[in-house]
Amino acid sequence: MSMTRHSLKRSLLAVGAATTLVILTACSSSDGTGEASTSAEPSATEPAAMESEAPASDLPKTLVFAPLALSIPAMQGLSDGVSGYGGSQGWEVIVQDPKLDPATQVQQVTEVLESGRAGALWIIAIAPASMTDVLHAAQEKGVPVLINGVPADYGFDGPQAGITFDTIDYEAGGAALGEQTGMCINEKLGGEATIIYGASPAGTAGKEESDAAFLEALEATAPGVEVVQTWDITDRAASQTDVGSILQAHPEVDVVAAANDEGALGAIGAFKAAGKDLPCVTDFGGNDEVLGLVEAGTMYATVALQFEEDMIQSFDTLAEMQMDPTAVGPELTVPLKVTNAAS
């Protein structure tokens, strides 16, 4: 999972690698306007979440979900999850597809907002600054909104009436990665190791916070260990090549920590190709393949964003906000989970 898991680019990489997302399925059909509209009756086996009370306003129980693009598999999966869970709570869910174009996203959300069909908006903004006017319009109409990032991303100076901001705590993710790496070093290598670190590329949102927290937690957990080199992760194949080159210069390396699954998996491939043992591998990711490697003992730990839990808390928050769209929205954080060999 990419730690290149606050801005949209970051969210895209993060969610895109989140193959641990549990898909809650629902039937959907096109309404001929470029939107997918879904609805379902509440299931007797589903939790009643926010459905016990009718909205205090006259807003319809219709959620408009505006992701980055449905061509991204995890965005399609998340859309299915939102539709399935929303339908189980008695809501209609309209899924839009801006195809990674900020202008299209603004146009689509604006049109459905002005039509009066929207009872709540959930937006994963492609370009946060482009959505500021949309957020103001939603506030004026009393339609609650949940959107990624923090208030400053949209020109606000703090929490806002009718808007919930959902963020990723990159510092917490980096700290968990550093701590798990240090724990492996202490447990398997007696507190002494030579480490390489696969980092998010320069300019990636959250990179500075994640990297700094990783190094601080690593030093606190396994004092004196050395990170001899870093590489920028692009994909698995490139990471395998990069780590293979690093091993030629630093054959003593015995620990790899990576900002995402592709970096960790590429590193494992490089060590295998070089015929070298790799006692400690950790990452900030948690896709199914990585979870399997942790279970098998090939990897020590993975730190994963819990997007299914975030999907449920996000929907439930919007449903509650509809009761009073003038109330200041809470700020949410995507939950984190650490899975290690001891789990």
Secondary structure, DSSP 8 states (H G I E B T S, - for coil): --S----HHHHHHHHHT-TT--------EE-SSSEEEEE----TTS--TTTTS--SSS--SEEEEE-S-TTSHHHHHHHHHHHHHHHHTT-EEEEE--TT-HHHHHHHHHHHHHHT--SEEEE--SSGGGGHHHHHHHHHHT--EEEES-GGGGT-SS-BBTEEEEE--HHHHHHHHHHHHHHHHHHHHTT--EEEEEE--TT-TTHHHHHHHHHHHHHHHSTT-EEEEEEE---HHHHHHHHHHHHHH-TT--EEEESSHHHHHHHHHHHHHTT----EEEEE---HHHHHHHHHTSSSEEEEE-HHHHHHHHHHHHHHHTT-TTSB--EEE--EEEEETT-
